Amino acid sequence: MKLLGIDFGKRKIGLSFSEGLLASPLSTISVKTEKQVLAEVVFICNKLGIEKIVLGLSGGIHDKAAKEFGDNITKQTNLPVVFVDETLTSREAVAKMVEGKTSKKKRRVMEDSVAATIILNSYLEENSKL
C-alpha cells in the first residue's frame, strides 16, 4: 500500500512516502495558503498513487487545524486520513540528523520531512503488529 506521511505545521509541512515496511523523506512544502498546500498534496497523491494518508497530531494547540487539514485532504482526494500521535517527532528528527552528522543547513531543510518519516514509520511499525 502506498502511504503519504504528513508532519503538519503552520509554516512548513513535511512529507514522507512508503510503499512497503519503511518510509522515506519526500519533501517539505512551505505554507503560503491552505489552498496552495492542498493543491500540492493532491498533486503528490495523484502522482504517486497514494492510497492512505497518515497525519501526525501533537496533542497541542494545532490539533484542530491539523484535523481540519486532514478533512480537507479527504474531501479533495477521497483518500482515508489516519491521525497518529507525533509528540516530539521534530526533536527526534533533529537528533537523528545530528547523530548522522547532517549539516545545520541541510537539517533546517529536511527537519519536517524527516519528522513525517518518523510519523509514518511509527504507524507502519504499529500496524505490522496487527
Rosetta blueprint (number, residue, H / E / L):
1 M L
2 K L
3 L E
4 L E
5 G E
6 I E
7 D E
8 F L
9 G L
10 K L
11 R L
12 K E
13 I E
14 G E
15 L E
16 S E
17 F E
18 S E
19 E L
20 G L
21 L L
22 L L
23 A L
24 S E
25 P E
26 L E
27 S E
28 T E
29 I E
30 S E
31 V L
32 K L
33 T L
34 E H
35 K H
36 Q H
37 V H
38 L H
39 A H
40 E H
41 V H
42 V H
43 F H
44 I H
45 C H
46 N H
47 K H
48 L H
49 G L
50 I L
51 E L
52 K E
53 I E
54 V E
55 L E
56 G E
57 L E
58 S L
59 G L
60 G L
61 I L
62 H L
63 D H
64 K H
65 A H
66 A H
67 K H
68 E H
69 F H
70 G H
71 D H
72 N H
73 I H
74 T H
75 K H
76 Q H
77 T H
78 N L
79 L L
80 P L
81 V E
82 V E
83 F E
84 V E
85 D E
86 E L
87 T L
88 L L
89 T H
90 S H
91 R H
92 E H
93 A H
94 V H
95 A H
96 K H
97 M H
98 V H
99 E H
100 G L
101 K L
102 T L
103 S L
104 K H
105 K H
106 K H
107 R H
108 R H
109 V H
110 M H
111 E H
112 D H
113 S H
114 V H
115 A H
116 A H
117 T H
118 I H
119 I H
120 L H
121 N H
122 S H
123 Y H
124 L H
125 E H
126 E H
127 N H
128 S H
129 K L
130 L L
